Amino acid sequence: MLDTRTMIVMLVFSTLVSSLLMWLTQRRQQAGQGILTWALSYVAFSLAFLLMAMRASTPSTVSVVLPNLLIFLAVGLMTEAVRQALELPLRVRWTMATIVGSVMLIFILVALIGSDYQQRVNAISVLMLPLGAYPGWILLRGCEHDEPARRFLGITFLTIALLMLIRLLTGLSGVHVSQGLHDVSWVHSVFYLAVFVIFYAMGIGFMLMARERLMRDLARRATTDALTGAYNRHAFEPIASTALAQIDRHQLPVSLLMLDLDHFKTVNDRHGHLAGDYVLKTITEIIRQELRAGDVLARYGGEELSVLLPGSDTAAAKRIAERIRHMVETTVLDWHKQSIRLTVSVGMATAVQREHLLDLIAAADAALYAAKAAGRNQVEQRPIQRAVAVTAAT
């Protein structure tokens, strides 16, 4: 059976090595947000465990109060690292800071009362319950099915809370009453061994979650336009091609809208390119609000947007296009106390049978040019003209 001092020394060594590896990972690979904060939490844990190991040769204030305060702080830093990695709202930080501050104050009062070792153990176990439960709840509450690492990390936080609950119950029930930190007992050995394993699991879980988050962000950036948040052309075309390929199977038409902001260049010329970015982003959001759940919005290039309308025939697509045109026309944008008004020209085409995407785009583009030529701020529709395949005679 390992004695408690040996287990604590193992914890000191493992947490220091883990924090060093995390720091090196962040510095060399830029692996994700929150890793440095998590590494800092491990440093705080290492200092706490080191002070515990020196309990026999240091004053009680240094060996009892300070280590536990460092542990409370370290769990708070872990939660902040999770918040940074997942880009959660700042209220998570302030909620956890309130919990940590309250726990620290209560423990200081318990230590000043002069309670015995077992009473302090019981108090620490109670105080650690919300520290483990809150980040675990945050991680599991917003976890999606394709985030196994996030789910795993949430479970490890809840395991810490469960471990503390078991420790509390063993103390209250009299199953194990300890007289000091360095008592050799199976309860101490099992407890610190469990802490050792959970710490490693938490570190691995966090690194996997950070990588998981990074991969999701990279995938999102590869398929969406950074300014507007709509799909980019590279991602839009395969989606549209798939919808067209399924027309015969589902017996539902597919319509395409090509939209171009009228006189958009004058916005950049008069107000600057930042104003142009603001206008394009705002107009895109206005258009998004007029679409249904299955519709696909993309920035096709410059100030040109495209909207794929699966299941919409010509009449339905015309209603949506007119609604978008009206919303843009009646919207007044405010840029540094200057009013900006725009209109949009819309070209549309509808496929009622399987068509090539280029033919659908060509028809919608032709309709867009017709809307521009007719005076702008209009919706025009053109039929699809299939390209004629020519085979050379041999």
Phi, psi and chi 1 to 4 in degrees:
 res  aa     phi    psi   chi1   chi2   chi3   chi4
   1 MET       -  127.5 -178.6 -175.4  -61.9      -
   2 LEU   -73.2  136.9  -69.0  173.9      -      -
   3 ASP   -79.2  162.7   62.8  -84.8      -      -
   4 THR   -61.6  -40.3  -55.9      -      -      -
   5 ARG   -60.9  -42.1 -172.3 -174.9  -63.4  -88.1
   6 THR   -62.4  -42.9  -58.7      -      -      -
   7 MET   -62.6  -39.6  -63.5  -63.3  -61.4      -
   8 ILE   -67.5  -40.9  -67.7  176.1      -      -
   9 VAL   -61.6  -39.7  170.9      -      -      -
  10 MET   -61.7  -39.5  -70.9  172.6   59.0      -
  11 LEU   -65.2  -41.2  -76.7  169.2      -      -
  12 VAL   -60.1  -49.0  171.7      -      -      -
  13 PHE   -64.2  -46.8  177.9   75.7      -      -
  14 SER   -66.0  -40.1   63.8      -      -      -
  15 THR   -69.9  -37.5   48.6      -      -      -
  16 LEU   -65.1  -44.1  -79.3  175.8      -      -
  17 VAL   -63.4  -42.1  170.6      -      -      -
  18 SER   -63.1  -42.5  -62.5      -      -      -
  19 SER   -65.5  -37.7   62.7      -      -      -
  20 LEU   -64.8  -44.3  177.8   61.4      -      -
  21 LEU   -63.7  -39.4  -69.8  175.4      -      -
  22 MET   -65.6  -41.7  -72.2 -176.5  175.6      -
  23 TRP   -61.8  -43.5  177.4   75.4      -      -
  24 LEU   -65.8  -38.4  -69.5  174.7      -      -
  25 THR   -62.7  -45.3  -61.5      -      -      -
  26 GLN   -64.9  -40.3  170.7   68.7   17.7      -
  27 ARG   -70.0  -38.2 -176.3  176.9 -179.1 -177.9
  28 ARG   -89.6  -33.5  -66.4 -179.8 -179.7 -179.7
  29 GLN  -114.1   -9.8  -59.6  179.8   12.6      -
  30 GLN    49.5   55.3  -66.0  -64.6  -48.9      -
  31 ALA   -75.7   -8.1      -      -      -      -
  32 GLY   148.1  166.2      -      -      -      -
  33 GLN   -77.8  154.3  -62.3 -174.8   42.2      -
  34 GLY    88.2  -11.7      -      -      -      -
  35 ILE   -66.8  -41.1  -68.5  180.0      -      -
  36 LEU   -65.2  -37.7  -69.9 -179.4      -      -
  37 THR   -65.5  -40.6  -56.0      -      -      -
  38 TRP   -64.4  -41.7 -171.6  -81.6      -      -
  39 ALA   -61.4  -38.9      -      -      -      -
  40 LEU   -63.9  -36.2 -175.3   60.4      -      -
  41 SER   -63.8  -36.7   75.0      -      -      -
  42 TYR   -67.6  -34.0  -90.6   19.7      -      -
  43 VAL   -63.9  -42.4  172.5      -      -      -
  44 ALA   -62.5  -41.4      -      -      -      -
  45 PHE   -61.0  -42.8  -85.4  121.6      -      -
  46 SER   -60.2  -45.1  -60.8      -      -      -
  47 LEU   -62.6  -40.5  -68.0  174.9      -      -
  48 ALA   -63.0  -47.1      -      -      -      -
  49 PHE   -66.2  -35.5  -64.8  140.9      -      -
  50 LEU   -64.5  -42.6 -178.2   60.9      -      -
  51 LEU   -64.7  -35.3  -69.0  173.2      -      -
  52 MET   -65.0  -41.3  -73.0 -178.0  179.8      -
  53 ALA   -63.9  -25.4      -      -      -      -
  54 MET   -95.7   15.7  -61.3  168.4   57.0      -
  55 ARG   -56.9  -36.4  179.4  159.6  -64.3 -177.1
  56 ALA   -69.9  -18.7      -      -      -      -
  57 SER  -118.0   11.6   58.2      -      -      -
  58 THR  -130.7  157.5   55.6      -      -      -
  59 PRO   -60.6  154.1  -20.8   31.4      -      -
  60 SER   -61.6  -33.0   59.9      -      -      -
  61 THR   -61.5  -41.0  -57.0      -      -      -
  62 VAL   -76.7  -38.0  175.4      -      -      -
  63 SER   -92.8  -15.2   60.9      -      -      -
  64 VAL  -113.2  -56.9  175.9      -      -      -
  65 VAL   -72.3  -53.3  178.2      -      -      -
  66 LEU   -60.3  -44.8 -174.1   56.0      -      -
  67 PRO   -58.4  -42.6  -23.8   33.8      -      -
  68 ASN   -69.9  -35.7  -73.0  -68.3      -      -
  69 LEU   -62.8  -38.8  -65.3 -179.1      -      -
  70 LEU   -65.0  -36.8  -75.2  170.9      -      -
  71 ILE   -65.5  -44.0  -71.5  174.4      -      -
  72 PHE   -60.1  -43.6  -59.3  148.3      -      -
  73 LEU   -63.2  -40.4  175.0   62.6      -      -
  74 ALA   -63.2  -40.8      -      -      -      -
  75 VAL   -65.4  -36.8  177.6      -      -      -
  76 GLY   -62.2  -40.2      -      -      -      -
  77 LEU   -65.8  -36.7  -71.4  172.1      -      -
  78 MET   -59.3  -45.0  -79.1 -178.5  164.0      -
  79 THR   -64.8  -38.7  -53.0      -      -      -
  80 GLU   -65.2  -37.6  172.1   60.5   15.3      -
  81 ALA   -62.6  -40.4      -      -      -      -
  82 VAL   -62.5  -42.8  167.6      -      -      -
  83 ARG   -61.4  -42.9 -171.1 -160.5   68.6   79.7
  84 GLN   -65.9  -43.4  -66.9  173.3    0.5      -
  85 ALA   -64.0  -37.4      -      -      -      -
  86 LEU   -95.5   -1.8  -60.7  178.2      -      -
  87 GLU    55.1   48.2  -61.9  179.6  -11.4      -
  88 LEU   -81.3  162.0  -62.1  175.5      -      -
  89 PRO   -61.6  157.5  -20.8   31.0      -      -
  90 LEU   -64.3  -21.4  -77.9  173.8      -      -
  91 ARG   -62.0  -25.8   65.9  172.5  178.2  -88.7
  92 VAL   -64.1  -41.9  173.2      -      -      -
  93 ARG   -61.8  -46.5  171.7 -168.9  -67.1  175.3
  94 TRP   -72.1  -32.3  -57.3  125.6      -      -
  95 THR   -64.5  -46.3  -59.7      -      -      -
  96 MET   -67.1  -37.7 -168.1   60.4 -176.2      -
  97 ALA   -61.8  -38.5      -      -      -      -
  98 THR   -65.1  -42.7  -58.9      -      -      -
  99 ILE   -63.4  -47.2  -65.3  174.0      -      -
 100 VAL   -63.1  -44.9  171.2      -      -      -
 101 GLY   -61.5  -41.8      -      -      -      -
 102 SER   -65.8  -42.2  -58.8      -      -      -
 103 VAL   -63.2  -43.2  163.7      -      -      -
 104 MET   -60.7  -46.0  -74.8 -178.2  168.0      -
 105 LEU   -62.6  -43.8  179.9   60.0      -      -
 106 ILE   -63.4  -42.5  -66.7  171.3      -      -
 107 PHE   -65.6  -39.3 -180.0   73.3      -      -
 108 ILE   -59.9  -42.0  -69.2  172.9      -      -
 109 LEU   -64.1  -40.3  -66.5  175.9      -      -
 110 VAL   -63.2  -42.7  170.2      -      -      -
 111 ALA   -65.6  -36.9      -      -      -      -
 112 LEU   -68.8  -28.4  -68.9  176.1      -      -
 113 ILE   -64.4  -25.6  -67.7  173.3      -      -
 114 GLY    85.8   34.6      -      -      -      -
 115 SER   -69.2  160.7   53.9      -      -      -
 116 ASP   -77.8  178.3   60.5   29.6      -      -
 117 TYR   -62.3  -45.9  177.6   75.8      -      -
 118 GLN   -64.5  -36.4 -173.6   59.4   50.2      -
 119 GLN   -65.4  -38.4  -70.3  174.5  -29.2      -
 120 ARG   -66.2  -39.6  -70.0 -160.2  -56.2  -90.2
 121 VAL   -60.3  -43.6  168.1      -      -      -
 122 ASN   -63.5  -41.8  -67.2  -17.9      -      -
 123 ALA   -64.4  -43.5      -      -      -      -
 124 ILE   -62.9  -41.0  -67.7  169.0      -      -
 125 SER   -60.7  -43.1  -60.6      -      -      -
 126 VAL   -64.6  -43.5  171.0      -      -      -
 127 LEU   -69.1  -27.7  -65.1  173.8      -      -
 128 MET   -77.6  -16.9  -77.2  -66.1  -65.0      -
 129 LEU   -58.2  -53.1  -71.1  175.6      -      -
 130 PRO   -68.4  -27.9   24.2  -34.2      -      -
 131 LEU   -66.9  -32.3  -68.5  178.2      -      -
 132 GLY   -88.5  -35.3      -      -      -      -
 133 ALA   -71.6  -39.1      -      -      -      -
 134 TYR   -64.7  -52.2  179.2   64.5      -      -
 135 PRO   -64.5  -33.2   19.0  -30.4      -      -
 136 GLY   -63.2  -41.3      -      -      -      -
 137 TRP   -65.1  -41.3  174.0   72.2      -      -
 138 ILE   -61.3  -44.7  -71.0  173.7      -      -
 139 LEU   -66.4  -42.3  -75.4  160.8      -      -
 140 LEU   -79.2  -29.8  -65.2  179.8      -      -
 141 ARG   -62.4  -44.9 -179.8 -172.0   60.6  172.7
 142 GLY   -99.9   14.2      -      -      -      -
 143 CYS   -75.5  134.3 -175.4      -      -      -
 144 GLU  -100.8  167.2  -61.2 -179.7    5.7      -
 145 HIS   -64.8  -24.3   70.6  -81.6      -      -
 146 ASP   -98.0   25.4   59.6  -17.8      -      -
 147 GLU  -124.9   63.9  -64.7 -178.6  -65.4      -
 148 PRO   -63.2  -35.5   22.7  -33.4      -      -
 149 ALA   -65.7  -39.5      -      -      -      -
 150 ARG   -63.4  -41.8  175.9  173.7  177.8  172.3
 151 ARG   -63.9  -42.4 -173.8  178.7  -57.9  107.4
 152 PHE   -61.5  -43.8  173.9   77.5      -      -
 153 LEU   -64.8  -40.2 -176.7   59.3      -      -
 154 GLY   -60.2  -40.1      -      -      -      -
 155 ILE   -65.8  -37.5  -68.3  172.5      -      -
 156 THR   -65.8  -37.7   59.4      -      -      -
 157 PHE   -62.5  -44.8  -89.5  105.4      -      -
 158 LEU   -66.2  -30.2  -66.0 -179.4      -      -
 159 THR   -64.7  -37.8  -56.7      -      -      -
 160 ILE   -60.1  -45.6  -75.0  -73.0      -      -
 161 ALA   -61.8  -42.2      -      -      -      -
 162 LEU   -64.3  -40.5  178.3   61.3      -      -
 163 LEU   -61.7  -41.0 -176.6   63.6      -      -
 164 MET   -67.4  -36.1  -67.9  -60.6  166.7      -
 165 LEU   -64.4  -42.4  179.2   59.7      -      -
 166 ILE   -63.6  -41.6  -65.4  172.7      -      -
 167 ARG   -62.2  -40.1 -168.0 -173.9 -168.5 -161.9
 168 LEU   -63.9  -44.7  173.1   64.6      -      -
 169 LEU   -66.2  -37.0  -66.1  176.7      -      -
 170 THR   -66.0  -33.2   58.5      -      -      -
 171 GLY   -74.6  -43.9      -      -      -      -
 172 LEU   -69.3  -33.8  -66.7  176.1      -      -
 173 SER   -81.7  -11.9   63.6      -      -      -
 174 GLY    83.8    7.0      -      -      -      -
 175 VAL   -60.7  -37.5  172.0      -      -      -
 176 HIS  -145.8  117.9  177.5  -94.4      -      -
 177 VAL  -117.3  113.4  177.8      -      -      -
 178 SER   -95.3  146.0  177.9      -      -      -
 179 GLN   -98.9   -9.3  -58.1  -58.3  -44.0      -
 180 GLY  -176.6  166.0      -      -      -      -
 181 LEU   -62.8  -36.1  176.9   66.0      -      -
 182 HIS   -96.5   14.7  -60.2  -55.3      -      -
 183 ASP   -62.1  136.8  -74.7   -6.6      -      -
 184 VAL   -88.9  111.8  178.1      -      -      -
 185 SER  -152.5  158.2   67.1      -      -      -
 186 TRP   -67.3  -30.5   68.2  -90.5      -      -
 187 VAL   -65.8  -47.1  173.3      -      -      -
 188 HIS   -61.5  -44.0  -91.4  173.0      -      -
 189 SER   -62.2  -46.3  -64.0      -      -      -
 190 VAL   -64.9  -41.0  169.8      -      -      -
 191 PHE   -63.0  -49.7  174.0   76.4      -      -
 192 TYR   -72.9  -28.5  -78.0  101.3      -      -
 193 LEU   -66.5  -40.5  179.5   60.5      -      -
 194 ALA   -63.9  -41.4      -      -      -      -
 195 VAL   -62.3  -41.8  170.4      -      -      -
 196 PHE   -58.8  -48.4 -178.9   81.1      -      -
 197 VAL   -65.8  -43.7  172.5      -      -      -
 198 ILE   -64.8  -38.3  -68.3  172.2      -      -
 199 PHE   -61.6  -43.5  -96.8   53.3      -      -
 200 TYR   -64.5  -41.5  -98.7  108.1      -      -
 201 ALA   -63.4  -39.7      -      -      -      -
 202 MET   -65.5  -42.2  -66.7  177.8   79.8      -
 203 GLY   -62.9  -44.6      -      -      -      -
 204 ILE   -63.9  -43.5  -66.9  171.4      -      -
 205 GLY   -60.7  -41.3      -      -      -      -
 206 PHE   -67.3  -42.9 -179.3   79.9      -      -
 207 MET   -63.9  -40.0  -68.1  -62.6  -69.5      -
 208 LEU   -66.3  -38.1  -70.7  175.0      -      -
 209 MET   -66.4  -41.0 -173.1 -170.8   73.2      -
 210 ALA   -62.4  -41.3      -      -      -      -
 211 ARG   -67.6  -40.8 -176.2  178.0 -177.4  -82.4
 212 GLU   -58.7  -44.4 -172.6  177.2   76.3      -
 213 ARG   -65.5  -40.4 -177.0   74.4  176.2 -174.5
 214 LEU   -63.2  -42.7 -178.9   62.0      -      -
 215 MET   -64.1  -39.3  -66.3  -61.4  101.8      -
 216 ARG   -64.5  -40.9  -74.6  165.1   61.7   93.3
 217 ASP   -66.1  -40.8  -72.5  -15.7      -      -
 218 LEU   -64.1  -40.4  -69.8  175.4      -      -
 219 ALA   -65.1  -39.8      -      -      -      -
 220 ARG   -65.5  -43.1  177.2  179.4   55.2   80.5
 221 ARG   -66.3  -28.8  -67.3  173.0 -174.0  175.4
 222 ALA   -73.5  -20.9      -      -      -      -
 223 THR  -113.4  -10.0   58.2      -      -      -
 224 THR  -120.7  154.3   58.9      -      -      -
 225 ASP   -79.0  129.2  174.5   61.1      -      -
 226 ALA   -63.3  -34.0      -      -      -      -
 227 LEU   -78.3  -49.8  175.6   62.8      -      -
 228 THR   -95.8  -20.2   62.8      -      -      -
 229 GLY    80.4   -2.0      -      -      -      -
 230 ALA   -80.6  167.2      -      -      -      -
 231 TYR   -60.0  150.7  -79.8  104.8      -      -
 232 ASN   -90.8  172.8   56.9   30.2      -      -
 233 ARG   -63.1  -37.7 -179.0  172.2  177.6  173.8
 234 HIS   -60.4  -37.8  176.2   74.7      -      -
 235 ALA   -84.9  -31.1      -      -      -      -
 236 PHE   -67.7  -42.4  174.4   78.8      -      -
 237 GLU   -63.0  -42.6  -69.3 -177.5  -14.2      -
 238 PRO   -63.3  -36.7  -23.0   33.8      -      -
 239 ILE   -63.6  -44.8  -63.9  173.4      -      -
 240 ALA   -65.6  -39.9      -      -      -      -
 241 SER   -63.1  -40.3  -65.2      -      -      -
 242 THR   -63.9  -42.2  -59.6      -      -      -
 243 ALA   -62.3  -41.2      -      -      -      -
 244 LEU   -67.2  -36.4  -70.5  172.2      -      -
 245 ALA   -67.9  -21.0      -      -      -      -
 246 GLN   -98.7    5.2  -65.2  176.3  -14.7      -
 247 ILE   -60.0  -48.3  -72.9  179.8      -      -
 248 ASP   -63.1  -36.0  -66.3  -21.4      -      -
 249 ARG   -69.6  -45.4 -179.0 -168.0  -53.8  172.8
 250 HIS   -92.2  -12.4  -60.6  -59.6      -      -
 251 GLN    56.9   40.6  -63.6  -61.1  -52.5      -
 252 LEU  -128.0  137.1  -68.1  172.7      -      -
 253 PRO   -71.9  164.3   28.3  -35.3      -      -
 254 VAL  -132.0  127.4  173.1      -      -      -
 255 SER  -113.0  151.9  -66.6      -      -      -
 256 LEU  -128.2  131.3  175.7   66.8      -      -
 257 LEU  -109.8  132.4  -52.7 -178.6      -      -
 258 MET  -113.2  121.9  -60.6  -63.1  -71.6      -
 259 LEU  -118.1  139.4  -53.6   93.8      -      -
 260 ASP  -135.4  127.1 -169.7   82.4      -      -
 261 LEU   -71.7  125.4  -63.7  178.8      -      -
 262 ASP   -71.9  134.2  -61.3  -36.2      -      -
 263 HIS    53.4   38.0  -55.9  -63.6      -      -
 264 PHE   -65.4  -30.2 -178.5   74.7      -      -
 265 LYS   -60.5  -31.6 -173.8  176.1 -177.9  -61.9
 266 THR   -67.2  -27.5   60.4      -      -      -
 267 VAL   -64.7  -46.6  174.9      -      -      -
 268 ASN   -64.1  -40.0  -70.6  -33.1      -      -
 269 ASP   -67.9  -40.1  -66.9  -19.8      -      -
 270 ARG   -84.8  -38.6  -67.5  179.4 -178.5  177.1
 271 HIS  -115.3  -10.2  -54.5  -77.3      -      -
 272 GLY   100.6  163.8      -      -      -      -
 273 HIS   -71.1  -27.3  -74.7   85.4      -      -
 274 LEU   -64.4  -38.5  -70.3  179.0      -      -
 275 ALA   -64.7  -39.5      -      -      -      -
 276 GLY   -61.6  -41.4      -      -      -      -
 277 ASP   -63.3  -42.7  -70.6  -13.4      -      -
 278 TYR   -62.0  -44.1  163.6   74.5      -      -
 279 VAL   -63.2  -47.0  167.4      -      -      -
 280 LEU   -63.3  -41.1 -172.4   57.4      -      -
 281 LYS   -66.0  -42.3 -177.5  176.7 -179.6  179.4
 282 THR   -68.9  -43.2  -54.0      -      -      -
 283 ILE   -63.5  -39.4  -66.2  -62.3      -      -
 284 THR   -59.9  -41.4  -58.1      -      -      -
 285 GLU   -66.6  -37.9 -175.3   57.9   34.2      -
 286 ILE   -61.5  -44.4  -69.2  171.8      -      -
 287 ILE   -64.3  -41.7  -65.4  172.0      -      -
 288 ARG   -58.8  -37.0 -177.2 -177.9  -75.5  111.3
 289 GLN   -68.9  -18.8  -67.3  173.2    3.7      -
 290 GLU   -91.4   -2.6  -63.4  -61.7  -39.5      -
 291 LEU   -98.3  163.2  -58.4  179.0      -      -
 292 ARG   -91.2  174.0  -55.1  161.1  -57.7  177.0
 293 ALA   -61.2  -37.3      -      -      -      -
 294 GLY   -88.8   -4.3      -      -      -      -
 295 ASP   -75.4  151.8  -60.6  -25.8      -      -
 296 VAL  -121.3  121.5 -178.5      -      -      -
 297 LEU  -107.7  135.8  172.5   64.3      -      -
 298 ALA  -141.9  150.4      -      -      -      -
 299 ARG   -90.3  109.3 -176.4 -179.7 -179.2 -173.9
 300 TYR   -83.3  -23.9 -153.3   70.4      -      -
 301 GLY   161.2  130.0      -      -      -      -
 302 GLY    58.4 -123.9      -      -      -      -
 303 GLU   -97.4   15.2   67.4  -88.0   18.5      -
 304 GLU   -98.0  128.7 -171.1  172.9    2.6      -
 305 LEU  -116.9  155.7  -57.2  170.8      -      -
 306 SER  -131.1  145.7   57.4      -      -      -
 307 VAL  -131.5  120.7  179.6      -      -      -
 308 LEU   -94.1  130.3 -173.1   72.9      -      -
 309 LEU  -121.4   83.3  -57.4  171.9      -      -
 310 PRO   -64.7  136.8  -19.5   32.4      -      -
 311 GLY    80.9    5.4      -      -      -      -
 312 SER  -105.3  124.8  -65.9      -      -      -
 313 ASP   -82.8 -173.9   57.6   15.8      -      -
 314 THR   -60.9  -42.2  -59.3      -      -      -
 315 ALA   -65.6  -43.7      -      -      -      -
 316 ALA   -66.4  -42.1      -      -      -      -
 317 ALA   -63.8  -38.0      -      -      -      -
 318 LYS   -63.6  -39.3 -178.5   69.7  176.7  -70.1
 319 ARG   -64.1  -43.4  -71.6 -166.5  -62.6  -90.2
 320 ILE   -64.8  -43.9  -65.2  172.5      -      -
 321 ALA   -61.8  -42.8      -      -      -      -
 322 GLU   -66.6  -36.4  -75.2  -70.2   -5.5      -
 323 ARG   -65.0  -42.7 -163.6  162.4   62.6 -120.9
 324 ILE   -63.4  -46.8  -68.8  172.5      -      -
 325 ARG   -57.8  -44.2 -174.4 -160.8   62.6   77.0
 326 HIS   -65.4  -42.4  175.8   72.8      -      -
 327 MET   -62.6  -43.3  -74.0  -63.0  -61.6      -
 328 VAL   -65.4  -43.1  174.0      -      -      -
 329 GLU   -62.7  -35.6  179.6 -175.1   29.3      -
 330 THR   -94.6    0.1   56.8      -      -      -
 331 THR   -89.6  129.8  -62.6      -      -      -
 332 VAL  -108.3  117.7 -179.4      -      -      -
 333 LEU   -95.5  139.4  -57.4  176.8      -      -
 334 ASP  -105.8  120.1  178.0   58.5      -      -
 335 TRP  -126.3  105.2  174.2 -104.0      -      -
 336 HIS    50.4   50.3  -65.7  175.4      -      -
 337 LYS    66.6   18.6  -61.6 -178.2  179.3 -179.5
 338 GLN  -115.4  132.8  -60.5 -179.5   65.7      -
 339 SER   -85.5  134.1  -63.7      -      -      -
 340 ILE  -124.2  126.8  -60.3  176.5      -      -
 341 ARG  -124.1  139.3  -55.1 -169.6   65.5  160.8
 342 LEU  -136.0  164.1  -76.7  176.2      -      -
 343 THR  -127.0  168.1   58.5      -      -      -
 344 VAL  -134.3  138.8   62.8      -      -      -
 345 SER  -100.2  140.5  -62.7      -      -      -
 346 VAL  -129.1  129.6 -175.3      -      -      -
 347 GLY  -113.2  138.9      -      -      -      -
 348 MET  -136.1  151.0   54.0  173.3  -74.4      -
 349 ALA  -147.2  150.3      -      -      -      -
 350 THR  -128.3  133.3  -58.8      -      -      -
 351 ALA  -104.9  125.5      -      -      -      -
 352 VAL  -107.4   -5.9  -65.0      -      -      -
 353 GLN  -141.8  171.2   59.0 -176.6  -19.7      -
 354 ARG   -58.8  124.8 -175.2  167.2 -178.3  170.4
 355 GLU  -130.9  160.3  -56.8  -77.2   -1.1      -
 356 HIS   -78.8  139.9 -164.9  -74.7      -      -
 357 LEU   -58.0  -39.9  177.4   59.5      -      -
 358 LEU   -61.7  -34.9  -66.8  180.0      -      -
 359 ASP   -68.6  -40.2  -66.2  -24.4      -      -
 360 LEU   -65.1  -42.6 -178.9   64.2      -      -
 361 ILE   -65.4  -41.1  -67.4  174.4      -      -
 362 ALA   -61.4  -40.4      -      -      -      -
 363 ALA   -66.9  -43.8      -      -      -      -
 364 ALA   -66.3  -37.4      -      -      -      -
 365 ASP   -64.4  -42.1  -95.0  -22.4      -      -
 366 ALA   -62.2  -38.6      -      -      -      -
 367 ALA   -67.4  -36.6      -      -      -      -
 368 LEU   -64.6  -44.6  176.1   60.0      -      -
 369 TYR   -62.1  -35.6  -69.6  131.0      -      -
 370 ALA   -66.2  -38.8      -      -      -      -
 371 ALA   -66.1  -37.2      -      -      -      -
 372 LYS   -66.9  -44.0  -68.5  -83.0 -169.9 -178.6
 373 ALA   -67.4  -26.7      -      -      -      -
 374 ALA   -84.3    3.0      -      -      -      -
 375 GLY   118.7    3.5      -      -      -      -
 376 ARG    69.5  173.1  -64.4 -178.2  169.7   83.3
 377 ASN    55.6   43.3 -168.2   26.7      -      -
 378 GLN  -139.5  164.1  -63.0 -173.3   40.1      -
 379 VAL  -115.5  125.2  176.4      -      -      -
 380 GLU  -124.5  153.2  -67.6  -74.3  -16.7      -
 381 GLN  -129.3  141.7 -174.3  -96.1  -20.4      -
 382 ARG  -134.9  146.3  -70.8  -69.0 -176.3  -88.9
 383 PRO   -75.5  160.6   28.3  -35.2      -      -
 384 ILE   -82.1  129.8  -62.7  174.0      -      -
 385 GLN  -108.1  109.1  -58.5  -68.4  -28.8      -
 386 ARG   -68.1  136.1  -70.0 -170.7  173.9 -175.3
 387 ALA   -68.0  138.8      -      -      -      -
 388 VAL   -88.5  120.2  178.4      -      -      -
 389 ALA   -79.0  127.7      -      -      -      -
 390 VAL  -112.9  125.0  178.0      -      -      -
 391 THR  -108.9  123.8  -56.9      -      -      -
 392 ALA   -70.5  138.0      -      -      -      -
 393 ALA   -76.4  139.4      -      -      -      -
 394 THR  -119.7      -   57.9      -      -      -
